[in-house]
Amino acid sequence: MASLRTISSRRLIAGIGGVVVLAVAGVSVGSALQGANPPAPQPLADALHQAAVGAKPTGITADVTFTNNLLSSAGLPGGDPLMSGASGRMWISAAGDLRIELQSSGGGSPDSQVLATKSEITVYDGTQNTVYKIALPASSSTPKTTTPSNGIPTVAAIQSKLNELAAHLNVSGAIPGAAGGVPSYSVKISPQHDGGLLGNAELAWDASNGVPLGVSVYSTTDPSTPVLALRVNDISYGPVDASALQISPPANAKVVDVPLPARSTKSSTTTKTAPVTGLAAVQSQVAFTIKAPATVDGLPQHQVRLVDWKGQKAALVLYGQGLGGIAVLERATTTSPPNATITQLPTVKVAGVSGHELATPLGTVVAFTKGGVNFIVAGSVSQLAAETAAGALS
């Protein structure tokens, strides 16, 4: 098995793209087909309850179109479906196993496939002939106690949760529509304050059974075009053959194990150490001079915090609050080779030195080294804002 450290940035991002596909399964619903009439209007809580009590299908088969505009303006090499988008098919079994195959615009054999089970996520990038495997932790066998006894919350309980969400998010009502050839409802959600470049998210589901039919993510820079989308163009219900839930990469495919962050083994009774915060306190813990101006790009300094970066003491300086804030990670330069993923990003001139930058519709990351200190500036902000913040650290 290959080590994660040996993966090129393109391959790593392609693998992450596979996970993104899973996370947004059902994104940005396709246009309604003939014969699918929108359901009757009703409050959001009632629409969600109706979906929860509906009979669940024994399996799902669907035509999908995956759109990825996240990296299109970042100057990264594209070409494969997980990075540039494609059309394909999706299958979900009654047990919840899911497989997606995406074909390049040229057609032919599937270029990329994703298989997710309760124990593992497998992503096959056909353009790189590489298989990424992510082992999932075993779920707890202890059932959760819910009310009522059938585990489905009442309309009142759903409305109570929606009221809690409304304190932090703008939540629309249930919007009747049709997606994938079936009647559906959708809802739009957006941050109330400090949302950065995140515009809104749209979620849609089958009105009769709650099967997800859409989740789309939009940036404030272009409210009309989704940043990420997996369109359900046509959907049908019924048992799924076991062969549709298998991936058979070529025997010579490279296999990469991608580990998840280790779970903490500390007991809940273990005394937690108070975090080290404040510029003076953090400065006393690190061997380099922390750059922490009072403001960057108009955002006031919010906190300076000592953090552990792969066993190395580092300073995290936060500016502003919410998604619209900017985080600056500072750590002493080491003799270790530079991170391959960062060095393969597009170059940029900041703070009087050459650095690397990843600019997307949802945020920007700038990395550079100066005066024996490595800096990473990140936030859901524009490219100009991130570069301005980086320049303020010189």
N, C-alpha and C positions, 0 to 999 in steps of 0.2 A: 504494500500500500504506500502511496506517495504521501509525503508530509505536506501539510497545509502551507508551510513556509516556502515551498518550491513552486507554488502556483503563480502564474503570471497574473497581472491585474485584470486582464481581459477575461481569463478563465474564471478567476475568483468572482468577478462581477456577474458573469454568466451564471455561475452557480447560485449566487445570491438572487439573481433574477428568477431562478426556478422557485425559490422560496417565496419571492414576491408574488409569483403567479398563484401560489397556494393561498397566500394571505389575502389576495384580492379576487379569489375565485368567485366569479359572477359579476365582474365589473362592468359598468357602463352598458346598460341593456340595449340590445339591438332594437330596431324599429318593429312595430307590431305587424303581425302577419294577418292575412285575410281570415275572418271568422273568429277572431279573438276580440271580444267586447270588454271594455273596462268594467270592473265591478262597481257596485253602488257606493257612493261616498259615505264615509263614516269616520268617527274620531280615530286618531292613531292608536289609542289604547285598545279600542274594540277591534281594529284591524289586526293588531299584533296578537290579541287573544284568539281571534278566529283562526289565524295561521297556526297557533300553537295547538289547538284542539283538532285540527284537520288530520285526516288519515295520512300517515307517512308512506311514500312510495316504496316499492320493493327494489327499486333501482332507478338510475337516471342515465340517459344518453343524450348528449347535446352537441350541436355544432357551435364552435366558439371562434372568436377573433380576438387575439391578444394584441394590444397596442401599448408600446413603451416609448413615451416621449421624455422620459426622465433623463436619459443620457444623450439625446439627439444633439444637444447644443454644447456638450461637454468636451468635444474634440477627441472622443475615444473611438477606437476602431469598432465598427459594427459588423453587420452581415448575418449573424446568427439570430434565430427567432427570439431567443430570450432577451436579446439586447435591442433588436430593432422591431420586434413584433411580427406576427404571422397569424394565419388561420389554422384551425385544426378541429380536434374532437375531444370530448370529455366524457368519462364514465365514472359513476359513483355507485358502489354496491350498497345493499341494505345494511351491511356492517359498517359502512362509512369509509371503506377503502376508495381512493380516488386516483385516477390516471388521466393525464392530459398529454396529448401529442400535438406538437406544433410543426407545421411544414413551412418551409421558406416560400417566398413568392414565386419561385421557379417551379414549385411542385415537386413530385417525385417522392422518395422515401422521407419519413419524418426526420427532421433535423434535430429536434429536441423533444424529450419526453420527461414527464414528471410523474412519479408514483409515490403516493403517501398512504401508509398504513398506520396502525396504532403504535407500531414499534420502530418504524424507519421511514425516512424520506429519501428517495433516490431520484437524482436528476441526471439525465443523460444528454450531454451536449454533443450532438452529432457532428457539428462543424469542427470540433476539437477532438472527437472520438474519446471523450472523457466522461467517466461516471463519478458523480459526487454522492457520497452516502452520509446521511446524518442520522445517527442512532437517537431515538427518543426515549426519555425516561419512562419507566413503568408508571402507569396511573395508579392512584390510591384505590384500593378495593373497598374502602369504607364509603357507603352511599351517603350523599348529602341529604339532610332533612329539609324537606320543602313543605310548603302549605299552599293549597290543599294537598290531600294525601296522594293524588294522582301526579303530583309534581308540577302541575300547570298553575301559574299564578292567576289570581282573579283579575278582572278588568281594573278594579280599584287598586290592587297591588301594582299592576303595570303602570297605571297613571301616577302613582306615588313615585315610582322610579323615574318616570319621565319628568316629573316636577323637580326632582333632584338634579337631573341633567340640565334642565332649563336654567338652573342657577349659573351654569358655566358655559353652556352652548346654546346656539340658536337652533331650535328643532322645529321643522315644519310639521304640518299635519300630514295625514295619509293622503298621498296623491294617486288617484285611480289611473290605471293605464293598462297596457298590454305589452308583454315582453316574451320573446321566445315562443310566441303563438298561444300564450295562456293569459287570462286576466291576472293583473298584478297590482300591487300597491308599491309606492316608493316614498322615501323620506329624504329630505335634505338636512344636513347637519353642518354647522360652521362655528368656529370659535367666536365668542363674544368680544374678547379683548386679546391683544398681543398675540395674534395668530401667525405672525410672520408672513411667509409666502404661501401658507396653506389657505386656500380659498374656501372650499367646502368639499364635503363628501356626500355622495348620493348612494343610497342603498335601496334595492328593490327585491321583492319576493313574490312567489306565487300566492295569490290571495286565498286559495283554498287549502294549502298545506304548508306554507311557510318555507318552501324550498328557495334558497337564495338565488335570485336571478340577476342581481347586479350590485356592484359597489364601484363607484368611480371616484377618483381623486382629482381635484382641480386646483390650480395655482391662481393666486391673485393676479399674476401677470397675463393670464389668458383664461378667463372664466368660461369660455365656450369650448375649449379643447381639453379633454382629460389628459392628465399627466400619465396615468396608468389606467388601462382598461382591458377587461376580458369580456367581450361581448357574447352574450348568449343569443344566437341567431335563431335557433330552433331547439326545442326540448321535448323529449318524450319520456314516459314513465313505464317501467316494467323490469323484470329480472335482467341482470347483466351477466353475460357469460364470463366464466373465470378467465378465459383467454384474453378478454379485453382489459384485464387488470394485471397484465404481466409486461415486463420490459426485458428484452433480450438483446443487450448490446453486443457488438462484435467481440470475439474472444480476445482480440488484441487491444481492446479499449483500456486506457489508463484508468485506474481506480484511485480516487482520493477520498480519504475519510476526513470529514469535517466535524471536529468535536464541538459540542455545545459547552457553554461556560459551566464549570463545576459547581455543583450545589454545595451550599454551606453545610457543614456537619456539626456546627456549633449548636449546643442545646439552647432552648428558648430561655433557660434560666441563666445563661452565661452573661456576666456583666459586660455591657457594651462600653467601649472606650469613647469618651466624648471626642467629637471631631475637633481638629485643630483649625481654627479660623482666625481671620484677621491678618493683615499684611505683616505686622511685626512678629506675630507668633509663627506664621508660616515661614517667613524669611529666616528665622532662627533654626529651622529644620532642614534647609537646603543649602547647598554649597555655591549657588549662583545668585546673581542679583535679579530679583523678580522685577519685571516690567509691569507696572500696574497704574497707568495714568488714571486720573479721576473720571475721565469720559473717553469713549471711543465712538466715533460716528454719531455723536450726540446722545449716546446712551450712558447713563451714570453707572459708576462701579457699584455693583450690588453685594458681592462677597468675594473674599480670597480664602481659598480652602486648600489644605494639604491633602493630596491624594496619592495613591499607590499606582504607579504605571509600570506594570510588569516587573514588580519588585524594586522599582526605583522611585524614590521620593520626588514628587512633582508638585507644582502649584497650579491650581485651577482658579482662574480669575473670571468672574461672571459679570456681565454688563446687561442692564435692563432686566426684565422679567418676562416669563411666558415664552411662547414659541418665537416671538420676535426678538429675543435676547441674543447676545453673542457670548460664546465661551472661548476662553484662551487657555490652552494647556501649555505649560512651560516646564522643561526639564533639561538637565545638563546633557550636553553632547557626549555620547559614549564612543568607544572604539568599535562597536558592533557595526556590521554592514548596514547601510540605510535600508529602510523598509521598501521592498521591491514594488509593492502596490503603489506607494506614494511617488516613487521616483519615475514611474511610467505614466503619471498624470501629465497633462499639458503644463508647460513652464510659464512662469509669470514673474515680472519684476516687481518686488515689494520691499519696502523698508530698506531700499538701496542694495538689495541682494537678489539673486535668482532663487525662486521657489517653485512650488508646484501647486496646482489649483484644480479643483473639481467644482464646476458651476452647473447647477441644475435648476429647473423651475421651482423646486421646493427648498433650495438652500445651497450654500456655498461652503467649501472647505479650502483653506489656504495653509500650506505648510512650508516653512523655511527655517534656515539655521543662520544665526548671527551672534557673534560674540561668545561662542561656546555654549549657546543655548538653542535648543530645538523648540520651535513655536508651532502650534496648530491652532488656527483660528477657525471656528465653525459656528454656523447659525442658520436659521431659516430666514436668510437675508439675501439681498441681491449681490451680484458679483462686485459691484462698485462699493457697497457697504462693507463687505468682508475685506476687500483690498484696502479701503480707507482705515478700517480698524487695525489691520496688520501694519500699515504705515505708521500708525500712532505709537507702535511699540519700539520704534527705532530710537 
